[in-house]
Amino acid sequence: MKADREMTASESRVMDANLNRAGEALRTAEEYARLVIESPGLAARAKTLRHSLARAASVWSEGLEPARRPPAGRDIEGDVGAGLKEPDEIFRPDARAVASAAIRRAAEALRVLSEFGKIANPAAAAEFEKIRYGVYALEPAVLADGSLRARLDRARLYVLITASLCSAPPLAAAREAVDGGADIIQMREKEMEDGEFHRQAAAMGEMCRERGVVFLVNDRPHIAMFVGASGIHGGQGDLPVHLSRRLLGFDRIIGVSTSEPELAEKALADGADYIGVGPVYETNTKRHRRAVGLEYVSWAAGWGKLPFFAIGAINRDSIDGVTAAGARRVAICTAVTRARDIAAEAAFFKGRLPT
């Protein structure tokens, strides 16, 4: 739908100024996510919003006369507000404050764009509005404590604990896996009732906190919240990321199982912190899912927008092929937990992973 008239020169300058403001602010947020809190997922989300802004700006400018398209229509010398600064704009106490101010500035600029865009290009205005809501969703994630996500990015060995698949009681198996170098422990008990799950998760989570290890539970965000877990991992049939996020907030990690690029892209868009890539090979723990092979591992390594853990029947015979395909992180269950010496087996796999 097109409006009945062209924008005036002054109206176009309003749009141009706020396009610049929003783009610069999103770039600042992206750099904070990438280089300060070292979150590739959040950096990718900020970058996606910035690219969406550029596309919407192109839609808007197509309807302008050439003389009014940026940068031709700019009047920097005639901008009466160019030198105006509030006291709180002159000083920022730290990088987090820089990012906070940038995201707030992006949202404000996008509100101006959506309102002024309605004058002559409602379609572009609608796109600016969608991007603004994306910025609102990005803000709490970027400004949350980044230390946990930094630990996630450094993690290499992820061990899943299921009692029936362990050579020792689950808490002891988890402790031995940590002794061998596991960076992440996930408690995975699909059939266990909530009461017993809560009891065991509380104990396992306490052990992981004492050792400085990330502790996740499979699905069950309510139990993750009650026991103070680092977060959860969900499958495609489990509670969606946005609902889990409502319970857990942005300070905790949410991972998602994926078996193809489209699901990885969806996980990124939904706000997941990492993805599982697999099952790489056929496995009894995921009988209902076909093996994806090494091709998807290679794709995920090249994609690079979220940390990923290759998973699915990874053992001593297959680990080198998985790392050669590009995996720096693996998630392992029985190859570690059924071993007679769990710590030694965990140490073996940790030693085979790139640093």
C-alpha positions as CSV (number, residue, x, y, z in Angstrom):
1,M,0.0,0.0,0.0
2,K,1.4,3.4,-1.1
3,A,0.4,6.7,0.4
4,D,-1.1,9.5,-1.7
5,R,1.9,11.9,-1.6
6,E,5.7,12.0,-1.6
7,M,7.7,12.8,1.5
8,T,8.9,16.4,1.9
9,A,12.6,17.0,2.1
10,S,12.4,17.6,5.8
11,E,10.4,14.4,6.4
12,S,13.0,12.5,4.4
13,R,15.8,14.0,6.6
14,V,14.0,12.7,9.7
15,M,14.0,9.2,8.2
16,D,17.6,9.4,7.1
17,A,18.9,10.6,10.5
18,N,17.1,7.8,12.3
19,L,18.2,5.2,9.9
20,N,21.8,6.2,10.6
21,R,21.1,6.3,14.3
22,A,19.5,2.9,14.4
23,G,22.1,1.3,12.2
24,E,25.0,2.7,14.3
25,A,23.4,1.6,17.5
26,L,22.8,-2.0,16.3
27,R,26.4,-2.2,15.2
28,T,27.5,-1.1,18.7
29,A,25.3,-3.8,20.3
30,E,26.6,-6.4,17.9
31,E,30.2,-5.5,18.7
32,Y,29.5,-5.7,22.5
33,A,27.9,-9.2,22.0
34,R,30.8,-10.4,19.8
35,L,33.8,-9.0,21.5
36,V,32.8,-8.2,25.1
37,I,30.5,-10.9,26.2
38,E,31.7,-13.2,23.4
39,S,28.2,-14.5,22.4
40,P,28.2,-15.5,18.8
41,G,24.4,-16.2,18.9
42,L,23.6,-12.7,20.3
43,A,26.0,-11.1,17.9
44,A,24.3,-12.9,15.0
45,R,20.9,-11.7,16.2
46,A,22.1,-8.1,16.3
47,K,23.6,-8.5,12.8
48,T,20.4,-10.0,11.5
49,L,18.4,-7.0,12.8
50,R,20.9,-4.6,11.2
51,H,20.6,-6.3,7.9
52,S,16.8,-6.3,8.2
53,L,17.0,-2.5,8.8
54,A,19.1,-2.1,5.6
55,R,16.5,-4.0,3.6
56,A,13.6,-1.9,5.0
57,A,15.6,1.3,4.3
58,S,16.0,0.2,0.7
59,V,12.2,-0.4,0.4
60,W,11.6,3.1,1.8
61,S,14.1,4.9,-0.4
62,E,12.8,3.3,-3.6
63,G,9.8,5.6,-3.5
64,L,11.8,8.8,-3.2
65,E,12.9,11.2,-5.9
66,P,16.6,10.7,-6.5
67,A,17.4,14.2,-5.1
68,R,15.9,13.2,-1.8
69,R,17.5,9.7,-1.4
70,P,20.3,9.5,1.2
71,P,22.9,10.8,1.1
72,A,21.8,13.3,-1.5
73,G,19.1,14.8,0.6
74,R,21.2,15.3,3.8
75,D,21.7,18.7,5.3
76,I,24.2,18.2,8.1
77,E,25.2,21.8,8.4
78,G,21.6,22.8,8.7
79,D,20.8,20.3,11.4
80,V,20.0,22.4,14.5
81,G,20.3,19.4,16.8
82,A,23.7,18.1,15.7
83,G,25.6,19.6,18.6
84,L,23.0,19.0,21.4
85,K,24.2,16.5,24.1
86,E,22.7,15.7,27.5
87,P,25.2,15.2,30.4
88,D,24.5,11.5,30.6
89,E,25.5,11.1,26.9
90,I,29.1,12.3,27.5
91,F,30.2,9.6,30.0
92,R,29.6,5.8,30.1
93,P,30.9,3.9,33.1
94,D,31.5,0.6,31.3
95,A,30.9,-1.5,28.2
96,R,27.6,-2.8,29.4
97,A,26.3,0.8,29.8
98,V,27.5,1.5,26.2
99,A,25.5,-1.4,24.9
100,S,22.4,-0.5,27.0
101,A,22.4,3.1,25.7
102,A,22.9,1.8,22.1
103,I,20.0,-0.6,22.2
104,R,17.8,2.0,23.8
105,R,18.8,4.4,21.0
106,A,18.0,1.8,18.3
107,A,14.5,1.2,19.7
108,E,13.8,5.0,19.9
109,A,15.1,5.5,16.3
110,L,13.0,2.6,15.0
111,R,9.9,4.1,16.6
112,V,10.5,7.3,14.7
113,L,11.1,5.4,11.5
114,S,7.8,3.4,11.9
115,E,5.8,6.6,12.5
116,F,7.3,8.8,9.8
117,G,7.4,5.9,7.4
118,K,3.6,5.7,7.4
119,I,3.5,9.1,5.6
120,A,4.6,7.7,2.3
121,N,5.5,4.1,2.6
122,P,3.4,2.0,5.0
123,A,5.1,-1.2,3.9
124,A,8.5,0.0,5.0
125,A,6.9,1.4,8.2
126,A,5.6,-2.1,9.1
127,E,9.1,-3.5,8.6
128,F,10.6,-0.9,10.9
129,E,8.0,-1.8,13.5
130,K,8.9,-5.5,13.3
131,I,12.6,-4.7,13.7
132,R,11.8,-2.5,16.8
133,Y,10.1,-5.5,18.5
134,G,13.2,-7.6,17.6
135,V,15.3,-5.0,19.4
136,Y,13.1,-5.2,22.5
137,A,13.7,-8.9,22.6
138,L,17.4,-8.5,22.1
139,E,17.9,-6.1,24.9
140,P,17.5,-8.3,28.0
141,A,19.5,-11.1,26.4
142,V,22.5,-8.8,25.6
143,L,22.4,-7.1,29.0
144,A,22.1,-10.4,31.0
145,D,25.2,-11.6,32.8
146,G,27.5,-12.9,30.0
147,S,29.8,-15.1,32.1
148,L,27.6,-18.2,31.7
149,R,27.5,-17.8,27.9
150,A,31.2,-17.2,27.8
151,R,31.7,-20.5,29.7
152,L,29.3,-22.2,27.2
153,D,31.5,-20.9,24.3
154,R,34.6,-22.3,25.9
155,A,33.0,-25.7,26.6
156,R,34.2,-28.7,24.6
157,L,33.0,-31.8,26.3
158,Y,29.3,-32.2,27.2
159,V,28.2,-35.4,29.0
160,L,24.6,-36.6,29.2
161,I,23.7,-38.5,32.3
162,T,20.9,-41.1,32.2
163,A,20.8,-43.5,35.1
164,S,20.0,-46.6,33.1
165,L,23.0,-45.9,30.8
166,C,25.6,-45.4,33.6
167,S,28.1,-47.8,35.0
168,A,27.8,-46.0,38.4
169,P,25.0,-44.2,40.2
170,P,24.1,-41.0,38.2
171,L,25.6,-38.5,40.7
172,A,28.8,-40.5,40.9
173,A,28.9,-40.9,37.1
174,A,28.5,-37.1,36.7
175,R,31.2,-36.4,39.3
176,E,33.6,-38.8,37.5
177,A,32.8,-37.2,34.1
178,V,33.7,-33.8,35.6
179,D,36.9,-35.2,37.1
180,G,37.8,-36.3,33.5
181,G,37.2,-32.8,32.1
182,A,33.5,-32.6,31.2
183,D,32.6,-28.9,30.8
184,I,28.8,-29.4,30.8
185,I,26.6,-32.0,32.5
186,Q,23.1,-32.6,31.4
187,M,20.7,-34.7,33.4
188,R,18.5,-36.5,30.9
189,E,15.7,-38.7,32.3
190,K,12.8,-38.8,29.9
191,E,10.7,-41.2,32.0
192,M,11.4,-40.0,35.6
193,E,8.6,-38.4,37.6
194,D,9.1,-34.8,38.5
195,G,9.6,-35.4,42.3
196,E,12.5,-37.8,41.8
197,F,13.9,-35.7,39.0
198,H,13.9,-32.7,41.2
199,R,15.7,-34.5,44.0
200,Q,18.4,-35.9,41.8
201,A,18.8,-32.6,39.8
202,A,19.2,-30.6,43.0
203,A,22.1,-32.9,44.1
204,M,23.7,-33.0,40.6
205,G,23.4,-29.2,40.2
206,E,25.1,-28.6,43.6
207,M,28.0,-30.8,42.6
208,C,28.4,-29.0,39.3
209,R,28.3,-25.6,41.0
210,E,31.0,-26.6,43.4
211,R,33.2,-27.8,40.5
212,G,32.4,-24.7,38.3
213,V,30.7,-26.8,35.6
214,V,27.6,-25.8,33.6
215,F,24.6,-27.9,34.6
216,L,21.6,-28.4,32.3
217,V,18.5,-30.4,32.6
218,N,16.7,-32.0,29.7
219,D,13.5,-30.0,29.0
220,R,11.6,-29.4,32.4
221,P,12.4,-25.6,32.7
222,H,10.3,-25.5,35.9
223,I,12.8,-27.9,37.6
224,A,15.8,-26.1,36.2
225,M,14.4,-22.9,37.8
226,F,13.8,-24.6,41.2
227,V,17.2,-26.2,41.4
228,G,19.2,-23.2,40.1
229,A,20.4,-25.1,37.0
230,S,22.4,-23.2,34.4
231,G,19.6,-23.8,31.9
232,I,17.9,-26.5,29.8
233,H,18.2,-28.5,26.6
234,G,15.1,-29.1,24.6
235,G,14.1,-31.3,21.6
236,Q,12.0,-30.3,18.7
237,G,8.9,-31.7,20.5
238,D,9.6,-30.0,23.8
239,L,8.5,-26.6,25.1
240,P,9.4,-23.9,22.6
241,V,12.3,-21.6,23.4
242,H,10.2,-18.5,23.9
243,L,8.1,-20.2,26.6
244,S,11.1,-21.7,28.4
245,R,12.6,-18.2,28.3
246,R,9.6,-16.8,30.1
247,L,10.3,-19.1,33.0
248,L,14.1,-19.0,33.0
249,G,14.8,-15.4,31.9
250,F,17.8,-14.4,29.9
251,D,20.5,-15.3,32.5
252,R,20.2,-19.0,31.8
253,I,21.2,-21.1,28.8
254,I,18.7,-22.8,26.4
255,G,19.9,-25.3,23.9
256,V,17.9,-27.0,21.1
257,S,18.3,-30.3,19.2
258,T,18.5,-29.8,15.4
259,S,18.9,-32.2,12.5
260,E,19.0,-29.8,9.5
261,P,20.0,-26.2,8.6
262,E,16.4,-25.0,8.7
263,L,16.0,-26.0,12.3
264,A,19.4,-24.4,13.2
265,E,18.2,-21.1,11.7
266,K,14.9,-21.4,13.6
267,A,16.8,-22.0,16.8
268,L,18.8,-18.8,16.2
269,A,15.7,-16.8,15.5
270,D,13.9,-18.2,18.5
271,G,16.8,-17.1,20.8
272,A,18.5,-20.4,21.6
273,D,22.1,-20.1,23.0
274,Y,23.4,-23.3,21.3
275,I,22.3,-26.2,19.2
276,G,22.8,-29.9,19.2
277,V,23.8,-31.2,15.8
278,G,22.7,-34.8,15.2
279,P,22.3,-37.6,15.7
280,V,25.5,-37.8,13.6
281,Y,25.3,-41.6,13.7
282,E,22.5,-44.0,14.5
283,T,22.0,-44.3,18.2
284,N,19.7,-46.2,20.6
285,T,19.1,-43.1,22.7
286,K,17.4,-41.4,19.7
287,R,15.8,-44.3,17.9
288,H,13.1,-42.2,16.3
289,R,15.5,-39.9,14.6
290,R,17.5,-40.7,11.4
291,A,21.3,-40.1,11.4
292,V,22.3,-36.8,9.8
293,G,25.9,-37.8,9.0
294,L,28.9,-35.6,8.8
295,E,27.6,-33.3,6.1
296,Y,25.4,-31.4,8.6
297,V,28.3,-31.2,11.1
298,S,30.3,-29.5,8.3
299,W,27.5,-27.2,7.5
300,A,27.1,-26.1,11.2
301,A,30.9,-25.5,11.4
302,G,30.7,-23.2,8.4
303,W,27.5,-21.5,9.5
304,G,29.1,-20.5,12.8
305,K,26.2,-18.4,14.2
306,L,25.7,-20.5,17.3
307,P,27.9,-22.8,19.3
308,F,27.1,-26.4,18.4
309,F,27.7,-29.8,19.9
310,A,27.9,-32.8,17.6
311,I,25.9,-35.6,19.2
312,G,24.9,-39.2,18.4
313,A,26.9,-42.4,18.8
314,I,30.2,-40.5,19.0
315,N,32.8,-43.0,20.3
316,R,36.5,-43.8,20.1
317,D,36.2,-45.0,16.5
318,S,34.2,-41.9,15.3
319,I,35.5,-39.0,17.3
320,D,38.3,-38.1,14.9
321,G,36.0,-38.1,11.9
322,V,33.6,-35.8,13.7
323,T,36.3,-33.3,14.6
324,A,37.7,-33.5,11.0
325,A,34.3,-32.4,9.8
326,G,34.6,-29.2,11.8
327,A,33.2,-30.0,15.3
328,R,35.0,-28.4,18.2
329,R,32.5,-29.6,20.7
330,V,30.8,-32.9,21.3
331,A,28.0,-34.2,23.5
332,I,28.5,-37.8,24.5
333,C,26.4,-40.3,26.6
334,T,27.2,-44.0,26.7
335,A,30.7,-43.9,25.3
336,V,31.6,-42.1,28.6
337,T,29.0,-43.1,31.1
338,R,29.1,-46.9,30.5
339,A,32.9,-47.0,30.7
340,R,34.4,-48.9,33.7
341,D,36.5,-45.8,34.3
342,I,34.3,-42.8,33.5
343,A,36.9,-40.2,34.4
344,A,39.5,-41.7,32.1
345,E,37.1,-42.1,29.2
346,A,36.0,-38.4,29.6
347,A,39.7,-37.4,29.6
348,F,40.3,-39.4,26.4
349,F,37.5,-37.6,24.5
350,K,38.5,-34.2,26.0
351,G,42.0,-34.8,24.7
352,R,40.7,-35.5,21.1
353,L,38.9,-32.1,20.9
354,P,40.4,-29.0,19.3
355,T,41.1,-26.2,21.8
